[in-house]
Amino acid sequence: MSGILFMKTQQPDVIKQFYTEQIHCDIWLEQADCTILKHGNFLFGFCHRDRTDTEGMLTFFFRRRQTVDEMYAELKPMAVSEPVYNEKYRIYQFFARDPENRMVEIQWFDHPVAQYADGADLLKHRRSTRDFLDAEINDATVQKVVELARWAPSAYNRQPCYYVPIRSRDLKSWLGARLETASEPIDRAPMAMAIVADTDITKHPEQDGSIAAYHFLLAAWHFGLGTCWIGSMNHDDVKEKLGIPTSHYLVTVTPVGYPSEYPVEPTDRKAASEILKEAR
Ligand SMILES: Cc1cc2nc3c(=O)[nH]c(=O)nc-3n(C[C@H](O)[C@H](O)[C@H](O)COP(=O)(O)O)c2cc1C
């Protein structure tokens, strides 16, 4: 489910050029006399008519504060204010006018925001998080994440995986020290989640477990929560400490929390051309 905000324009080509080239929107759909644009998950369209809608304001928000400055440098001739920090809303923002005089706001939220990353945005921008805000995660949020994570595929749809929240400070410290620097993020997070595959239910615990864990990581990010896959947790002492049967496969214990720095810097990836190979 989604939605589209439509506006009337008398200069469809000029408007299309402004929003694609200067605001960096994609064209989502071309219709007879309308163009629908996309910015993240914001869909908005312009239809060629004999008058122009200029009421309201189009706000575009970005992940980085510095993007607001970069956008300001590009949009300076149309800007009506310089970038400023707005204490009331905890945002960094400036305003500009589009070629038909509509008000456009460019902003960055100076706090984590939930539930806007979807689809390609979610796949591309999820990052491993190793430092967290000192903000608790309530049970309702954990419930929402698991509600999404449970849609992970599994062999024969046996659904062998389960999730164990860890909030105890002592347990988090112990887990954080277990793999030295590799598991330290667990100790820094307000909570952790053990992701386990029940080997009585599946013959493919590693595959089922990995895909369930990745589903969990993506679901958490969708709700604004950072995680980090911590490897090499499938040890008897770890499982005993967590009360998990030693025969079960402990896929990972991930820290879970609101990232202290947002966004977490992207890591490099190989080019698609490098990993798309011809079959022999
Ligand atoms: C199987 C696996 C094991 C990992 N183990 C650890 C770990 O023990 N500690 C850690 O900090 N990160 C760990 N990571 C996270 C990776 O370092 C991270 O995914 C990678 O650097 C890419 O960064 P990104 O997740 O931000 O895109 C692990 C990831 C995977 C998939």
PDBQT file of the ligand as one rigid body, heavy atoms in Angstrom, charges set to zero:
ROOT
HETATM    1  C1  LIG A 301      28.354 -14.212   9.055  1.00  0.00    +0.000 C 
HETATM    2  C2  LIG A 301      28.702 -12.829   9.559  1.00  0.00    +0.000 A 
HETATM    3  C3  LIG A 301      29.464 -12.685  10.687  1.00  0.00    +0.000 A 
HETATM    4  C4  LIG A 301      29.769 -11.413  11.201  1.00  0.00    +0.000 A 
HETATM    5  N1  LIG A 301      30.464 -11.295  12.375  1.00  0.00    +0.000 NA
HETATM    6  C5  LIG A 301      30.671 -10.077  12.906  1.00  0.00    +0.000 A 
HETATM    7  C6  LIG A 301      31.269  -9.943  14.199  1.00  0.00    +0.000 A 
HETATM    8  O1  LIG A 301      31.579 -10.951  14.868  1.00  0.00    +0.000 OA
HETATM    9  N2  LIG A 301      31.442  -8.712  14.708  1.00  0.00    +0.000 N 
HETATM   10  C7  LIG A 301      31.104  -7.580  14.012  1.00  0.00    +0.000 A 
HETATM   11  O2  LIG A 301      31.301  -6.473  14.536  1.00  0.00    +0.000 OA
HETATM   12  N3  LIG A 301      30.518  -7.640  12.779  1.00  0.00    +0.000 NA
HETATM   13  C8  LIG A 301      30.282  -8.872  12.221  1.00  0.00    +0.000 A 
HETATM   14  N4  LIG A 301      29.631  -8.969  11.001  1.00  0.00    +0.000 N 
HETATM   15  C9  LIG A 301      29.211  -7.760  10.291  1.00  0.00    +0.000 C 
HETATM   16  C10 LIG A 301      30.070  -7.491   9.039  1.00  0.00    +0.000 C 
HETATM   17  O3  LIG A 301      31.336  -7.001   9.432  1.00  0.00    +0.000 OA
HETATM   18  C11 LIG A 301      29.340  -6.473   8.133  1.00  0.00    +0.000 C 
HETATM   19  O4  LIG A 301      28.105  -7.023   7.718  1.00  0.00    +0.000 OA
HETATM   20  C12 LIG A 301      30.161  -6.106   6.892  1.00  0.00    +0.000 C 
HETATM   21  O5  LIG A 301      31.335  -5.431   7.268  1.00  0.00    +0.000 OA
HETATM   22  C13 LIG A 301      29.381  -5.210   5.929  1.00  0.00    +0.000 C 
HETATM   23  O6  LIG A 301      28.948  -4.038   6.580  1.00  0.00    +0.000 OA
HETATM   24  P1  LIG A 301      27.394  -3.632   6.633  1.00  0.00    +0.000 P 
HETATM   25  O7  LIG A 301      26.672  -4.743   7.361  1.00  0.00    +0.000 OA
HETATM   26  O8  LIG A 301      27.375  -2.334   7.413  1.00  0.00    +0.000 OA
HETATM   27  O9  LIG A 301      26.905  -3.453   5.239  1.00  0.00    +0.000 OA
HETATM   28  C14 LIG A 301      29.323 -10.232  10.499  1.00  0.00    +0.000 A 
HETATM   29  C15 LIG A 301      28.535 -10.414   9.342  1.00  0.00    +0.000 A 
HETATM   30  C16 LIG A 301      28.209 -11.658   8.892  1.00  0.00    +0.000 A 
HETATM   31  C17 LIG A 301      27.289 -11.795   7.682  1.00  0.00    +0.000 C 
ENDROOT
TORSDOF 0
